[in-house]
Amino acid sequence: MRGVFFLLLTIVALMVACSKPHVISGTLDLSDGSEWQPKVYLIQPGKWSEVGQSFVGRVLDSAEVGKDGYFGFQGLPDIENPALLELAVQKKGEGYANLLQNEDPRTDNYFPLVWESGDQIKIKAGIDRFQASLSMESPSNANEEILRLRDLRIRAFERYMENSSRVSDSDEALLDREKMLFNYQTELMEFANGTEEMLPALLAIRWVSPEGDYERVAEFFYGQAQEWGTLYPEHSWVREIGLKAEKDKLPILQGDLMPQLEFPMKNGETLLLDEVLKGKKLLLLDVWASWCAPCRIENRNVLLPLWEKYQSNHFQILAYGLESSEKAWVNAMERDGADRWLHASHLLGDQNPLMDALRLKTIPANFLLDGEGRVLAKNLHGEELIQFVDAYMAGLVKE
């Protein structure tokens, strides 16, 4: 009798377990899914820097997709709530459940969602366009924001990044491609700046640069760290961002005073920044190299006309070269007509004290400084740089 009793208990327990509602479930359209495994994986990024990254998130569970497209996850382990999780599908033959594609949001194979204890999340998606096609039944505020971010990201990708592949590989087009990337990032940054939901904002920051490179958007990154650090100072992901966004780890920010730098000049002298600034209304600190094609084009097409227009009106250009060959350096500035303004270099290549002091890794780069050495603007190129200098010299830009 005792054996029968325990058998009945086991059957009842199994029936109860099977009757538990699925906390995350959905239906996938498998009509174009011949290349895909009929399985959905549930992944938890352990850190903010792991969001959207392959091979690092912890696979919590997997669910088989039935012939009718249905899948469901029942029990989730105890995790900090609310939590950002990732649903992912994988192609046949793929050996890793946590491979996440971040090449094209229209075809990427994963979707981030916010789950909180007690939630029941139901989704629909096409398995071959998982991120782009996913919809959610009665989403929470946080998930509604993620869906909005996803849609915004796709539109921005189609507007800017899709077209960037059509831009020629010419030297003149390199800065155009960089501008397209910045325009794409701007749409995601505006979302992060505008949302009141923390986890969707942190996701947007990751999608601004899946590679984790915030050099060209340092002000945005710093601002987000400050905002969420004030609201949620104890959240581990917010603390992680705060550490990465400390000022001494980012390039000099717009609005900050430039440190007192020393410049080994072409004529052999060493000048302090204060000496260069003395009596000047506007200083363009330009970081360039003789081997940098966009830099050379900017010398001829932008800097030279600006110099000729404003050099007699308290405008100065100080160009710092990432050079190891003095001959190549001098030849480049002479050919470009750039030898008319100030030049400096340690002649140590790209590993030099100035790049370390400015915390830069990428050129062309520039800083526009007022007479006190405060950074008014950064990394303006082409027509944007011309327009800024024109407006500032005309007194139309407030310091």
C-alpha positions in Angstrom: 0.0 0.0 0.0 2.8 2.4 0.9 4.3 1.9 -2.6 1.0 2.7 -4.2 0.7 5.8 -2.0 4.1 7.1 -3.1 3.3 6.3 -6.7 0.1 8.3 -6.5 2.0 11.2 -4.9 4.5 11.2 -7.7 1.7 11.2 -10.3 0.0 14.0 -8.6 3.2 16.0 -8.4 3.8 15.5 -12.1 0.3 16.5 -13.0 0.7 19.7 -10.9 4.1 20.5 -12.5 2.6 19.9 -16.0 -0.4 22.1 -15.2 1.8 25.1 -14.2 1.4 27.9 -16.6 4.3 28.7 -18.9 5.9 32.0 -17.7 7.4 32.7 -21.1 5.7 31.1 -24.1 4.8 31.8 -27.7 4.2 30.7 -31.2 6.8 30.8 -34.0 6.1 30.9 -37.7 8.1 28.0 -39.1 7.1 28.4 -42.8 10.6 29.8 -43.6 12.4 27.9 -40.9 14.0 25.0 -42.8 17.5 26.3 -41.8 16.6 26.7 -38.1 16.6 24.4 -35.1 13.0 23.9 -33.7 14.1 25.1 -30.3 14.2 28.4 -28.4 16.9 29.2 -25.8 16.5 31.4 -22.8 19.7 33.3 -21.9 20.6 35.5 -19.0 23.4 38.1 -19.4 25.4 38.2 -16.2 26.7 41.8 -16.7 25.6 44.8 -18.7 28.6 44.3 -21.0 27.3 40.8 -21.9 24.0 42.1 -23.3 23.7 41.2 -26.9 27.1 39.5 -26.8 27.8 35.9 -28.0 29.1 33.1 -25.9 28.9 34.9 -22.5 25.3 34.8 -21.4 24.2 31.9 -19.2 21.7 29.5 -20.9 18.9 29.1 -18.4 16.8 26.7 -20.3 15.7 25.5 -23.8 12.2 24.8 -25.1 11.3 22.6 -28.1 9.1 24.2 -30.7 6.2 21.9 -31.7 5.0 21.3 -35.2 2.3 24.0 -34.5 5.1 26.4 -33.6 4.3 26.5 -29.9 7.0 26.6 -27.2 6.9 27.4 -23.5 9.2 27.8 -20.5 7.7 26.9 -17.1 10.0 27.4 -14.2 12.8 30.0 -14.0 15.6 29.9 -11.4 15.7 32.6 -8.7 17.1 35.7 -10.4 17.2 39.3 -9.4 14.0 41.0 -10.6 13.2 42.6 -12.9 15.8 41.1 -15.2 16.7 41.5 -18.8 16.7 38.1 -20.5 17.3 37.1 -24.1 15.3 34.7 -26.2 17.3 33.2 -29.1 17.0 30.8 -31.9 19.8 29.1 -33.7 20.4 27.7 -37.2 20.9 24.0 -37.7 24.4 22.8 -37.1 25.2 25.7 -34.7 27.0 24.3 -31.7 26.4 27.2 -29.3 23.0 28.1 -27.8 24.2 31.6 -26.8 25.4 32.8 -30.2 23.8 36.2 -30.7 23.8 38.0 -34.1 24.2 41.7 -34.1 24.8 42.5 -37.8 21.3 43.5 -39.0 18.3 44.0 -36.7 16.0 42.8 -39.5 17.5 39.3 -39.3 19.2 39.1 -35.9 18.4 35.9 -34.0 17.6 37.1 -30.5 15.2 39.4 -28.6 15.8 41.0 -25.2 12.9 41.2 -22.9 12.3 42.2 -19.3 11.0 39.5 -17.0 9.8 39.9 -13.4 8.6 37.3 -11.0 4.9 36.6 -11.5 4.9 37.7 -15.2 3.5 35.7 -18.0 5.0 36.7 -21.3 3.5 35.5 -24.6 5.1 36.2 -27.9 4.7 35.6 -31.6 7.6 35.7 -34.2 8.9 34.4 -37.4 11.8 32.1 -36.7 13.9 33.5 -39.6 13.3 37.2 -38.6 13.1 36.6 -34.9 14.1 40.1 -33.5 12.4 42.1 -36.2 9.1 40.2 -36.3 8.5 39.5 -32.6 5.3 40.8 -31.0 4.2 40.5 -27.4 0.7 40.1 -25.9 -0.1 42.9 -23.4 3.6 43.9 -22.8 4.7 45.5 -19.6 5.9 49.1 -19.7 9.5 48.0 -19.9 8.8 45.5 -22.7 6.7 48.0 -24.6 9.7 50.3 -24.5 12.0 47.5 -25.8 9.5 46.9 -28.7 9.6 50.7 -29.5 13.4 50.7 -29.3 13.5 47.7 -31.7 11.3 49.4 -34.2 13.3 52.6 -34.0 16.5 50.7 -34.4 15.3 49.0 -37.6 14.2 52.3 -39.1 17.5 53.9 -38.3 19.4 51.0 -39.7 17.5 51.2 -43.0 17.9 55.0 -43.1 21.7 55.1 -42.4 23.5 51.8 -42.0 22.0 50.0 -45.0 23.0 53.0 -47.2 26.5 53.1 -45.7 27.4 49.9 -47.6 26.6 51.7 -50.8 29.1 54.5 -50.1 32.3 54.1 -52.1 35.5 53.0 -50.6 37.2 56.2 -51.6 39.2 58.3 -49.1 36.6 61.1 -49.4 33.8 58.7 -48.3 35.4 57.5 -45.1 34.1 60.5 -43.1 30.7 60.1 -44.8 30.4 56.6 -43.5 31.4 57.7 -40.0 28.7 60.4 -40.2 26.1 57.7 -41.1 27.1 55.6 -38.1 26.8 58.7 -35.9 23.3 59.5 -37.3 22.3 55.9 -36.6 23.7 56.0 -33.1 22.0 59.3 -32.4 18.5 57.8 -32.9 19.3 55.2 -30.2 20.9 57.8 -27.9 17.8 59.9 -28.1 15.7 56.9 -27.1 18.0 56.3 -24.1 17.8 60.0 -23.1 14.0 60.0 -23.3 12.9 56.8 -21.8 12.0 56.4 -18.1 12.6 52.7 -18.1 16.1 51.7 -16.9 16.6 48.3 -18.6 15.5 49.5 -22.0 17.8 52.5 -21.7 20.7 50.2 -20.8 19.9 48.0 -23.8 19.9 51.1 -26.0 23.3 52.0 -24.7 24.6 48.6 -25.6 23.1 48.8 -29.1 24.7 52.2 -29.7 28.0 50.3 -29.8 27.8 46.4 -29.5 31.6 46.6 -29.6 31.6 48.7 -26.4 33.4 51.6 -28.1 32.0 54.9 -26.8 34.9 57.2 -27.7 32.9 59.2 -30.3 29.8 59.4 -28.1 31.6 59.9 -24.7 29.3 62.8 -23.6 26.2 60.6 -24.1 27.8 57.6 -22.3 28.9 59.8 -19.3 25.4 61.4 -19.1 23.6 58.1 -19.0 25.9 56.8 -16.3 25.2 59.9 -14.2 21.4 59.8 -14.8 20.9 56.1 -13.9 23.6 56.2 -11.2 21.5 58.9 -9.4 18.2 56.9 -9.8 19.5 53.3 -9.2 22.9 53.6 -7.5 22.7 50.0 -6.2 21.9 48.2 -9.4 24.9 46.1 -10.5 24.6 47.0 -14.2 24.3 50.7 -13.4 27.5 50.5 -11.2 29.2 48.7 -14.1 28.4 51.5 -16.5 29.5 54.1 -13.9 32.9 52.5 -13.6 33.4 52.4 -17.4 32.1 56.0 -17.8 34.5 57.7 -15.2 35.9 60.8 -16.7 39.5 59.6 -16.5 38.5 56.7 -18.8 36.8 58.8 -21.5 38.2 61.3 -23.9 38.1 65.0 -22.7 34.4 65.9 -22.7 32.7 68.9 -24.2 32.3 71.6 -21.7 35.5 70.6 -19.7 38.7 72.5 -19.6 41.5 71.0 -21.6 44.4 70.0 -19.3 47.7 71.9 -19.5 49.3 70.0 -22.3 52.9 70.3 -23.6 53.5 70.4 -27.4 56.9 69.6 -28.9 56.7 72.0 -31.9 58.0 71.5 -35.4 60.6 74.3 -34.8 62.1 72.5 -31.8 60.4 74.6 -29.1 58.0 73.2 -26.5 54.8 75.2 -26.0 52.3 74.9 -23.2 48.6 75.0 -24.2 48.2 78.3 -22.3 50.9 79.9 -24.5 49.1 78.7 -27.7 45.8 80.1 -26.4 47.1 83.5 -25.4 45.3 86.2 -27.2 43.2 83.7 -29.3 39.4 83.7 -29.6 39.2 80.2 -30.9 41.7 77.3 -31.2 41.2 74.2 -33.3 43.3 71.4 -31.8 43.5 69.0 -34.7 44.8 65.4 -34.3 45.9 64.0 -37.6 48.6 62.0 -39.4 50.3 62.1 -42.8 49.1 58.6 -43.5 45.4 59.4 -42.7 43.6 60.1 -46.0 40.6 61.8 -44.5 42.9 64.0 -42.5 44.8 65.1 -45.6 41.5 65.9 -47.4 40.3 67.9 -44.5 43.6 69.9 -44.5 43.1 71.0 -48.0 39.3 71.4 -48.2 38.4 72.6 -44.8 41.3 73.8 -42.6 43.1 75.8 -45.2 40.1 77.9 -46.2 39.3 78.5 -42.5 42.8 79.5 -41.8 42.9 82.0 -44.7 39.5 83.4 -43.6 40.1 83.8 -39.9 43.9 83.7 -39.1 44.0 87.5 -38.7 41.0 87.5 -36.4 42.4 85.6 -33.3 41.8 82.1 -34.8 44.5 79.5 -34.5 45.0 75.9 -35.6 47.4 73.6 -33.7 47.8 70.3 -35.5 49.3 67.4 -33.6 50.7 64.7 -35.9 50.8 61.0 -35.1 54.1 60.6 -36.8 57.3 58.6 -36.6 58.9 60.0 -39.7 59.7 63.7 -39.6 60.2 63.7 -43.4 56.8 62.2 -44.1 55.2 64.6 -41.6 56.8 67.8 -43.2 56.1 66.6 -46.7 52.4 66.1 -46.0 51.9 69.5 -44.4 53.7 71.2 -47.2 51.8 69.4 -49.9 48.5 70.2 -48.2 49.3 73.9 -47.6 49.0 73.1 -43.9 52.5 74.4 -43.0 50.9 77.8 -42.5 49.6 77.0 -39.0 51.2 75.5 -35.9 52.4 71.9 -35.9 53.5 69.6 -33.1 54.5 65.9 -32.7 56.4 63.7 -30.4 57.4 61.7 -33.5 56.5 58.5 -31.5 53.7 57.3 -33.9 50.3 56.6 -32.4 51.7 55.7 -29.0 52.4 59.1 -27.7 51.8 61.3 -24.6 49.1 63.5 -26.2 46.9 60.6 -27.2 47.2 59.3 -23.7 46.4 62.7 -22.2 43.4 63.1 -24.4 42.4 59.4 -24.0 42.0 59.1 -27.8 42.4 56.0 -30.0 40.8 57.2 -33.2 41.7 59.9 -35.8 40.8 62.3 -37.3 39.9 64.0 -34.1 39.6 67.6 -33.1 38.7 69.9 -30.2 37.5 73.5 -30.6 38.7 75.5 -27.6 37.8 79.0 -26.4 40.4 81.4 -25.1 40.3 79.8 -21.6 40.8 76.3 -23.0 37.3 75.1 -22.5 36.0 72.5 -25.1 33.2 74.1 -27.1 32.8 71.2 -29.6 34.5 68.0 -30.7 35.0 66.0 -33.8 33.3 68.3 -36.3 34.3 67.7 -39.8 33.6 69.0 -43.3 30.7 71.4 -43.6 29.8 71.0 -39.9 33.2 72.3 -38.9 33.0 75.2 -41.3 29.6 76.2 -40.0 30.6 76.1 -36.4 33.7 78.2 -36.9 31.8 80.7 -39.0 29.1 81.0 -36.4 31.5 81.3 -33.5 33.7 83.9 -35.1 30.6 85.9 -35.9 29.5 85.7 -32.3 26.5 83.5 -32.9 27.7 80.6 -30.7 27.5 81.2 -27.0 30.4 79.9 -24.9 
